[in-house]
């Protein structure tokens, strides 16, 4: 199964890496001629093909999940059959030995049944003085005790119904042994699902989330062919349906909101209440755990939780909000939490199947920047500047509304002036006169002094423009930022849209080279997934060969003690035949 998955992820016909190359190739073609509707439509088509590749890959991996479920169900039935057979043979052996009869044939049959059972699951066998054999799983769960066999059942998981769990019926009670089954084909299937299949789905889902989120974020900062701000290029990763689907619980309503895909882990999370007022959160990919003492509990309410490792917890009311690993978990029970109550969070599991293109035609592609910058012709220095939008008012279609906290309308402009100590910024009216007092502030990016950050004085008002200055401007040199279109002062209609501009399209294309997740770029993240599966597959193949050699050596040792040499037996048969045929004297 690992080999099949490896081939699926790495094959040219199904690889995501190749399809991502196609997508960015189409994006580059659209950037080469942003006025071409044909190039834009080809990019939309390639976007559709990329999301379809995500879904196809998810479907092919999920098919293995269905195969695993089927095999788990079949193996539990086979284990039950062998356990019943051993229990019945125990009874027949007990009766035979109690009556003083020979039971060698029955003992051989039981040995074979135990051997067959050991191929399905790792077991321990204890021979009793009565002649019976007691059979336990490797972790001590009783399968066969005397003449009784405890049945194994495969049932949908309580929190994740898409995957079957294994339980042992002891005294009429189901004991979940999924996480402690080892060895045999059943143990191998469960380990494959846990260590390879589920992790691959989670990793593929993380790639899908990072890709959709980063593309959407940058697309929202651009302007389309009709002068509108870029809308969601791909489905919103935090629509209500998706957020709710990531949270699983028997008794509590909840959701998982992705807050920062660059911090997102490819993992499920298990939260269990160790008491009515205490919980333990476990990241299942590596087993790392946290209790509430590890979190910052200063937020005064659930809505105030907006930073990593923050927690709002009201156990009496059944309310919880915590943020960790680039996601925010919300739980609302409307009653106190209970001891041993569990939540299962799956932030990335089905994301590859959820991704969709959210625009309908190429005109909606936001390849242009909504603002432009020009240097004053009277500048004396060699300075030049590039401008880009780095934050807008969310969910605004008009650039005037999206950047209204910086440029209130098309009659205003922003002036950036070089000074002896740095830079100043002014908001200019239609006549070029500074509007006082200015509502704008300019600062240099601490990580890049040549990049200027322009914002509103009120830090709570969204909107940000960044200016990259190169060369050597002299004191007094200035640059002017305007909208990348004309606005009718009477009607407010937009005209002369900078449709030949591709600056936001270039920033979209540059995302392929940026570290967008904990694993690196899109391609690096997917490449590491393929690499991990490939390495695991190779190790499994090597382990299989080594185990086969150990098994054969063990069989040979057993045969030396209790086996039959066929050549020796054939010689004896000939000797007996000759002795029988020898004439009597």
For each residue, the residues with C-beta under 8 A, 3 or more apart:
1: 4 5 64 67 68 189 192 196 197
2: 5 6 192 196 533 536 537 540
3: 6 7 537 541
4: 1 7 8 64
5: 1 2 8 9 61 64 196 197 200 533 537
6: 2 3 9 10 530 533 534 537
7: 3 4 10 11
8: 4 5 11 14 57 60 61
9: 5 6 14 15 16 57 200 529 530 533
10: 6 7 15 530 534
11: 7 8 14 15
12: 15 18
13:
14: 8 9 11 53 56 57 60
15: 9 10 11 12 18 19 530
16: 9 19 20 53 54 57 204 207 526
17: 20 21 523 526 527 530
18: 12 15 21 22
19: 15 16 22 23 49 50 53
20: 16 17 23 24 50 211 512 522 523 526
21: 17 18 24 25
22: 18 19 25 26 46 49 50
23: 19 20 26 27 46 47 49 50
24: 20 21 27 28 509 512
25: 21 22 28 29 46
26: 22 23 29 30 39 42 43 45 46 47
27: 23 24 30 31 43 46 505 508 509
28: 24 25 31 32 509
29: 25 26 32 33 39 42 43
30: 26 27 33 34 36 39 40 42 43 362 365 367 502 505
31: 27 28 34 367 502 505 506 509
32: 28 29 39 502
33: 29 30 36 39
34: 30 31 39 40 367 368 499 500 501 502 505
35: 225 499 500
36: 30 33 39 40
37: 40 41 225 362 363
38: 41 42 362
39: 26 29 30 32 33 34 36 42 43 362
40: 30 34 36 37 43 44 225 361 362 363 365 367
41: 37 38 44 45 361 362
42: 26 29 30 38 39 45 46 362
43: 26 27 29 30 39 40 46 47 362 365
44: 40 41 47 48 357 359 361 362 365
45: 26 41 42 48 49
46: 22 23 25 26 27 42 43 49 50
47: 23 26 43 44 50 51 233 234 357
48: 44 45 51 52 357
49: 19 22 23 45 46 52 53
50: 19 20 22 23 46 47 53 54
51: 47 48 54 55 234 355 356 357
52: 48 49 55 56
53: 14 16 19 49 50 56 57
54: 16 50 51 57 58 204 207 208 352 353 355
55: 51 52 58 59 352 353 355
56: 14 52 53 59 60
57: 8 9 14 16 53 54 60 61 204 352
58: 54 55 61 62 201 204 205 350 352 353
59: 55 56 62 63 353
60: 8 14 56 57 63 64
61: 5 8 57 58 64 65 197 200 201 204
62: 58 59 65 66 201 353
63: 59 60 66 67
64: 1 4 5 60 61 67 68 197
65: 61 62 68 69 162 163 193 197 201
66: 62 63 69 70
67: 1 63 64 70 71
68: 1 64 65 71 72 163 164 189 192 193 197
69: 65 66 72 73 154 163 164
70: 66 67 73 74
71: 67 68 74 75 185 189
72: 68 69 75 76 154 164 166 186 189 190
73: 69 70 76 77 154 164
74: 70 71 77 78
75: 71 72 78 79 120 121 185 186 189
76: 72 73 79 80 152 153 154 166 186
77: 73 74 80 81
78: 74 75 81 82 120
79: 75 76 82 83 117 120 121 143 152 186
80: 76 77 83 84 149 151 152
81: 77 78 84 85
82: 78 79 85 86 113 116 117 120
83: 79 80 86 87 117 135 143 144 149 150 151 152
84: 80 81 87 88 149
85: 81 82 88 89 113
86: 82 83 89 90 110 113 114 117 133 135 144 149
87: 83 84 90 91 144 146 147 148 149
88: 84 85 91 92 147
89: 85 86 92 93 106 109 110 113
90: 86 87 93 94 110 131 132 133 144 146 147
91: 87 88 94 95 146 147
92: 88 89 95 96 103 106
93: 89 90 96 97 103 106 107 110 131 132
94: 90 91 97 98 130 131 132 147
95: 91 92 98 99
96: 92 93 99 101 102 103 106
97: 93 94 100 101 103 130 131
98: 94 95
99: 95 96
100: 97
101: 96 97
102: 96 105
103: 92 93 96 97 106 107 131
104: 107 108
105: 102 108 109
106: 89 92 93 96 103 109 110
107: 93 103 104 110 111
108: 104 105 111 112
109: 89 105 106 112 113
110: 86 89 90 93 106 107 113 114 133
111: 107 108 114 115
112: 108 109 115 116
113: 82 85 86 89 109 110 116 117
114: 86 110 111 117 118 123 125 133 135
115: 111 112 118 119
116: 82 112 113 119 120
117: 79 82 83 86 113 114 120 121 123 135 143
118: 114 115 121 122 123 183 184
119: 115 116 184 185
120: 75 78 79 82 116 117 184 185 186
121: 75 79 117 118 137 138 181 182 183 184 185 186 187
122: 118 137 138 181 182 183 184 187
123: 114 117 118 135 136 137 138 143 183 184
124: 135 136 137 138 140
125: 114 133 134 135 136
126: 133 134 136
127: 131 132 133 134
128: 131 132 133 134 146
129:
130: 94 97
131: 90 93 94 97 103 127 128
132: 90 93 94 127 128 146 147
133: 86 90 110 114 125 126 127 128 144
134: 125 126 127 128 142 144 145 146
135: 83 86 114 117 123 124 125 142 143 144
136: 123 124 125 126 139 140 141 142 143
137: 121 122 123 124 140 141 143 168 177 180 181 182
138: 121 122 123 124 182 183
139: 136 177 180 181 182
140: 124 136 137
141: 136 137 150 168 170 175 177 180
142: 134 135 136 145 150 168 170
143: 79 83 117 123 135 136 137 149 150 152 168
144: 83 86 87 90 133 134 135 148 149 150
145: 134 142 148 150
146: 87 90 91 128 132 134
147: 87 88 90 91 94 132
148: 87 144 145
149: 80 83 84 86 87 143 144
150: 83 141 142 143 144 145 168 169 170
151: 80 83 168 169
152: 76 79 80 83 143 166 167 168 169
153: 76 166 167 168 169 174
154: 69 72 73 76 164 165 166 167
155: 164 165 167 174
156: 161 162 163 164 165
157: 160 161 162 163 164 165
158: 161 165 250
159: 248 249 250 342 343 344
160: 157 163 248 344 346
161: 156 157 158
162: 65 156 157
163: 65 68 69 156 157 160 193
164: 68 69 72 73 154 155 156 157
165: 154 155 156 157 158 176 178
166: 72 76 152 153 154 176 177 178 181 186 190
167: 152 153 154 155 174 175 176 177 178
168: 137 141 142 143 150 151 152 153 174 175 177
169: 150 151 152 153 172 173 174 175
170: 141 142 150 173 175
171:
172: 169
173: 169 170
174: 153 155 167 168 169
175: 141 167 168 169 170
176: 165 166 167 179
177: 137 139 141 166 167 168 180 181
178: 165 166 167 181 190
179: 176
180: 137 139 141 177
181: 121 122 137 139 166 177 178 186 187 190
182: 121 122 137 138 139 187 191
183: 118 121 122 123 138 187 188
184: 118 119 120 121 122 123 187 188
185: 71 75 119 120 121 188 189
186: 72 75 76 79 120 121 166 181 189 190
187: 121 122 181 182 183 184 190 191
188: 183 184 185 191 192
189: 1 68 71 72 75 185 186 192 193
190: 72 166 178 181 186 187 193 194
191: 182 187 188 194 195
192: 1 2 68 188 189 195 196 197
193: 65 68 163 189 190 196 197 198
194: 190 191 197 198 199
195: 191 192 198 199 536
196: 1 2 5 192 193 199 200 533 536
197: 1 5 61 64 65 68 192 193 194 200 201
198: 193 194 195 201 202 268 349
199: 194 195 196 202 203 266 285 532
200: 5 9 61 196 197 203 204 529 533
201: 58 61 62 65 197 198 204 205 348 349 350 352
202: 198 199 205 206 266 267 268 285 346 348 349
203: 199 200 206 207 266 348 525 528 529 532
204: 16 54 57 58 61 200 201 207 208 351 352 526 529
205: 58 201 202 208 209 266 347 348 349 350 351 352
206: 202 203 209 210 261 264 265 266 348 351 517 525
207: 16 54 203 204 210 211 352 517 522 525 526 529
208: 54 204 205 211 212 348 351 352 354 355
209: 205 206 212 213 237 258 261 264 347 348 351
210: 206 207 213 214 261 262 264 516 517 522 525
211: 20 207 208 214 215 234 355 516 522
212: 208 209 215 216 233 234 235 237 355
213: 209 210 216 217 237 258 261
214: 210 211 217 218 261 511 514 516
215: 211 212 218 219 233 234 508 511
216: 212 213 219 220 232 233 234 236 237
217: 213 214 220 221
218: 214 215 221 222 504 507 508 511
219: 215 216 222 230 231 232 233 365 366 504 508
220: 216 217 229 230 231 232 366 392 394
221: 217 218 230 366 369 370 388 389 390 391 392 504 507
222: 218 219 229 230 366 367 368 369 370 389 503 504 505 507 508
223: 227 228 229 230 366 368 369 370 399 484 485 497 498 501 504
224: 227 228 229 230 363 364 365 366 367 368
225: 35 37 40 362 363 364 365 497 499
226: 363 364 497
227: 223 224 399 485 494 497
228: 223 224 231 364 366 397 398 399
229: 220 222 223 224 366 370 392 396 397 398 399 402
230: 219 220 221 222 223 224 233 364 365 366 504
231: 219 220 228 358 359 364 366 397
232: 216 219 220 235 236 358 359
233: 47 212 215 216 219 230 357 358 359 365
234: 47 51 211 212 215 216 355 356 357 358
235: 212 232 239 354 355 356 357 358
236: 216 232 239 242 358
237: 209 212 213 216 242 258 261 351
238: 242 243 257 258
239: 235 236 242 243
240: 243 244 255
241: 244 245
242: 236 237 238 239 245 246 351 354
243: 238 239 240 246 247 255 256 257
244: 240 241 247 254 255
245: 241 242 350
246: 242 243 255 256 345 346 347 349
247: 243 244 254 255 256 329 330 331 343 344 345
248: 159 160 343 344 345 346
249: 159 252 253 254 331 341 342 343 344
250: 158 159 341 342
251: 333 338 341
252: 249 318 331 332 333 337 341 343
253: 249 331 332 333
254: 244 247 249 329 330 331 332 343
255: 240 243 244 246 247 329 330
256: 243 246 247 327 328 329 330 345 346 347
257: 238 243 327 328 330
258: 209 213 237 238 261 264 326 327 347
259: 323 326 327 328
260: 263 264 308 326
261: 206 209 210 213 214 237 258 264 326 516 517
262: 210 326 515 516 517 518
263: 260 308 325 326 518
264: 206 209 210 258 260 261 325 326 327 347 348 517 518
265: 206 283 285 325 326 518
266: 199 202 203 205 206 285 348
267: 202 283 284 285 286 325 347 348
268: 198 202 284 285 344 345 346 349
269: 281 282 283 284 329 344 345 346 347
270: 281 282 284 342 343 344 345
271: 279 280 281 282 329 342 343 344 345
272: 279 280 282 340 341 342 343
273: 276 278 279 337 338 339 340 341 342
274: 278 279 280 339
275: 278 339
276: 273 315 336 337 338 339
277: 315
278: 273 274 275 291 292
279: 271 272 273 274 291 292 337
280: 271 272 274 289 290 291
281: 269 270 271 289 290 291 322 324
282: 269 270 271 272 287 288 289
283: 265 267 269 286 287 288 289 325
284: 267 268 269 270 287
285: 199 202 265 266 267 268
286: 267 283
287: 282 283 284
288: 282 283
289: 280 281 282 283
290: 280 281 294 295 324
291: 278 279 280 281 294
292: 278 279 295 297 311 313
293:
294: 290 291 309
295: 290 292 309 310 311 322 324
296: 299 307 309 310 311
297: 292 310 311 312 313
298: 310
299: 296 302 304 305 306 310 311 312 321
300: 304 312
301: 304 312
302: 299 305 312 319 320 321 330
303: 321
304: 299 300 301 310 312
305: 299 302 310 311 312 321 322 323 328
306: 299 310 323
307: 296 310 323
308: 260 263 323 324 325 326
309: 294 295 296 323 324
310: 295 296 297 298 299 304 305 306 307 322 323
311: 292 295 296 297 299 305 320 321 322 323
312: 297 299 300 301 302 304 305 319 320 321 322
313: 292 297 319 320 321 322
314: 317 318 319 320
315: 276 277 318 336 337
316: 336
317: 314 334 336
318: 252 314 315 331 332 333 334 335 336 337
319: 302 312 313 314 331 332 333
320: 302 311 312 313 314 329 330 331 332 337
321: 299 302 303 305 311 312 313 328 329 330 331
322: 281 295 305 310 311 312 313 328 329
323: 259 305 306 307 308 309 310 311 327 328 329
324: 281 290 295 308 309 327 329
325: 263 264 265 267 283 308
326: 258 259 260 261 262 263 264 265 308
327: 256 257 258 259 264 323 324 345 347
328: 256 257 259 305 321 322 323
329: 247 254 255 256 269 271 320 321 322 323 324 343 345
330: 247 254 255 256 257 302 320 321
331: 247 249 252 253 254 318 319 320 321 343
332: 252 253 254 318 319 320
333: 251 252 253 318 319 336 337
334: 317 318
335: 318
336: 276 315 316 317 318 333
337: 252 273 276 279 315 318 320 333 341
338: 251 273 276 341
339: 273 274 275 276
340: 272 273
341: 249 250 251 252 272 273 337 338
342: 159 249 250 270 271 272 273
343: 159 247 248 249 252 254 270 271 272 329 331
344: 159 160 247 248 249 268 269 270 271
345: 246 247 248 256 268 269 270 271 327 329
346: 160 202 246 248 256 268 269 349 350
347: 205 209 246 256 258 264 267 269 327 351
348: 201 202 203 205 206 208 209 264 266 267 351
349: 198 201 202 205 246 268 346
350: 58 201 205 245 346 353 354
351: 204 205 206 208 209 237 242 347 348 354 355
352: 54 55 57 58 201 204 205 207 208 355
353: 54 55 58 59 62 350
354: 208 235 242 350 351
355: 51 54 55 208 211 212 234 235 351 352
356: 51 234 235
357: 44 47 48 51 233 234 235
358: 231 232 233 234 235 236
359: 44 231 232 233 364 365
360: 364
361: 40 41 44 364
362: 30 37 38 39 40 41 42 43 44 225 365
363: 37 40 224 225 226
364: 224 225 226 228 230 231 359 360 361
365: 30 40 43 44 219 224 225 230 233 359 362 505
366: 219 220 221 222 223 224 228 229 230 231 504
367: 30 31 34 40 222 224 501 502 504 505 508
368: 34 222 223 224 484 497 498 499 501 502 503 504 505
369: 221 222 223 372 387 388 389 484 498 501 503 504
370: 221 222 223 229 389 399 402 403 483 484 485
371: 387 389 403 407 465 481 482 483 484
372: 369 387 481 482 483 484 498 501
373: 385 386 387 467 479 480 481 482
374: 479 480 482
375: 379 383 384 385 477 478 479 480
376: 379 477 478 479 480
377:
378:
379: 375 376 383 473 474 477 478
380: 474 476 477
381: 418 471 472 473 474 477
382: 471 472 473
383: 375 379 418 469 470 471 472 473 474 477 479
384: 375 469 470 471
385: 373 375 416 467 468 469 470 479
386: 373 467 468 470 503
387: 369 371 372 373 465 466 467 468 481
388: 221 369 465 466 468 503 504 507
389: 221 222 369 370 371 392 403 464 465 466 504
390: 221 453 464 465 466
391: 221 462 463 464
392: 220 221 229 389 396 402 403 462 463
393: 396 401 402 403 404 405 462 463
394: 220 462
395:
396: 229 392 393 399 401 402
397: 228 229 231 401 402
398: 228 229 401 402
399: 223 227 228 229 370 396 402 403 483 485 494
400: 403 404 407 409 410 483 487 492
401: 393 396 397 398 404
402: 229 370 392 393 396 397 398 399 463
403: 370 371 389 392 393 399 400 406 407 463 465 483
404: 393 400 401 407 408 463
405: 393 439 456 458 461 462 463
406: 403 414 440 454 455 456 463 464 465
407: 371 400 403 404 410 412 413 414 427 481 482 483
408: 404 412
409: 400 412 487 492
410: 400 407 483 485 486 487 489 492 494
411: 429 430 487 489
412: 407 408 409 427 428 429 430 435
413: 407 427 428 432 480 481 482
414: 406 407 425 426 427 428 440 454 465 480 481 482
415: 425 426 427 428 434 478 479 480 481
416: 385 423 424 425 442 452 454 467 478 479 480 481
417: 423 424 425 426 476 477 478
418: 381 383 423 473 474 475 476 477 478
419: 422 423 424 475 476
420: 475
421:
422: 419 444
423: 416 417 418 419 442 444 452
424: 416 417 419 442
425: 414 415 416 417 438 440 441 442 454
426: 414 415 417 434 435 438 440
427: 407 412 413 414 415 434 435 438 439 440
428: 412 413 414 415 432 433 434 435 480
429: 411 412 432 433 434 435
430: 411 412 489
431:
432: 413 428 429
433: 428 429
434: 415 426 427 428 429 438
435: 412 426 427 428 429 438 439
436:
437:
438: 425 426 427 434 435 457
439: 405 427 435 456 457 458
440: 406 414 425 426 427 454 455 456 457
441: 425 454 455 456 457
442: 416 423 424 425 452 453 454
443: 452 453 455
444: 422 423 448 449 450 451 452 453
445: 448 449 451 452 453 466
446: 449
447:
448: 444 445 451
449: 444 445 446
450: 444 468 469 470
451: 444 445 448 466 467 468 469
452: 416 423 442 443 444 445 466 467 468 469
453: 390 442 443 444 445 464 465 466
454: 406 414 416 425 440 441 442 464 465 466 467 481
455: 406 440 441 443 459 463 464 465
456: 405 406 439 440 441 459 461 463
457: 438 439 440 441
458: 405 439 461
459: 455 456
460:
461: 405 456 458
462: 391 392 393 394 405
463: 391 392 393 402 403 404 405 406 455 456
464: 389 390 391 406 453 454 455
465: 371 387 388 389 390 403 406 414 453 454 455 481
466: 387 388 389 390 445 451 452 453 454
467: 373 385 386 387 416 451 452 454 479 481
468: 385 386 387 388 450 451 452
469: 383 384 385 450 451 452 473 479
470: 383 384 385 386 450
471: 381 382 383 384
472: 381 382 383
473: 379 381 382 383 418 469 477
474: 379 380 381 383 418 477
475: 418 419 420
476: 380 417 418 419
477: 375 376 379 380 381 383 417 418 473 474
478: 375 376 379 415 416 417 418
479: 373 374 375 376 383 385 415 416 467 469
480: 373 374 375 376 413 414 415 416 428
481: 371 372 373 387 407 413 414 415 416 454 465 467
482: 371 372 373 374 407 413 414
483: 370 371 372 399 400 403 407 410 486 487
484: 223 368 369 370 371 372 497 498 501
485: 223 227 370 399 410 494 495 496 497 498
486: 410 483 494 495 496
487: 400 409 410 411 483 492 493 494 495
488: 491 492 493 494 495
489: 410 411 430
490:
491: 488
492: 400 409 410 487 488
493: 487 488
494: 227 399 410 485 486 487 488 497
495: 485 486 487 488
496: 485 486
497: 223 225 226 227 368 484 485 494
498: 223 368 369 372 484 485 501
499: 34 35 225 368
500: 34 35
501: 34 223 367 368 369 372 484 498 504
502: 30 31 32 34 367 368 505 506
503: 222 368 369 386 388 506 507
504: 218 219 221 222 223 230 366 367 368 369 388 389 501 507 508
505: 27 30 31 34 222 365 367 368 502 508 509
506: 31 502 503 509 510
507: 218 221 222 388 503 504 510 511
508: 27 215 218 219 222 367 504 505 511
509: 24 27 28 31 505 506 512
510: 506 507 513 514
511: 214 215 218 507 508 514 516 522
512: 20 24 509 521 522 523
513: 510 521
514: 214 510 511 521
515: 262 520 521
516: 210 211 214 261 262 511 520 521 522 525
517: 206 207 210 261 262 264 520 522 525
518: 262 263 264 265
519: 524 525 528
520: 515 516 517 524 525 528
521: 512 513 514 515 516 524 525
522: 20 207 210 211 511 512 516 517 525 526
523: 17 20 512 526 527
524: 519 520 521 527 528
525: 203 206 207 210 516 517 519 520 521 522 528 529
526: 16 17 20 204 207 522 523 529 530
527: 17 523 524 530 531
528: 203 519 520 524 525 531 532
529: 9 200 203 204 207 525 526 532 533
530: 6 9 10 15 17 526 527 533 534
531: 527 528 534 535
532: 199 203 528 529 535 536
533: 2 5 6 9 196 200 529 530 536 537
534: 6 10 530 531 537 538
535: 531 532 538 539
536: 2 195 196 532 533 539 540
537: 2 3 5 6 533 534 540 541
538: 534 535 541 542
539: 535 536 542 543
540: 2 536 537 543 544
541: 3 537 538 544 545
542: 538 539 545 546
543: 539 540 546 547
544: 540 541 547 548
545: 541 542 548 549
546: 542 543 549 550
547: 543 544 550 551
548: 544 545 551 552
549: 545 546 552 553
550: 546 547 553 554
551: 547 548 554 555
552: 548 549 555 556
553: 549 550 556 557
554: 550 551 557 558
555: 551 552 558 559
556: 552 553 559 560
557: 553 554 560 561
558: 554 555 561 562 563
559: 555 556 562 563
560: 556 557 563
561: 557 558
562: 558 559
563: 558 559 560
564: 568 569
565: 568 569
566: 569 570
567: 570 571
568: 564 565 571 572
569: 564 565 566 572 573
570: 566 567 573 574
571: 567 568 574 575
572: 568 569 575 576
573: 569 570 576 577
574: 570 571 577 578
575: 571 572 578 579
576: 572 573 579 580
577: 573 574 580 581
578: 574 575 581 582
579: 575 576 582
580: 576 577
581: 577 578
582: 578 579
583:
584:
585:
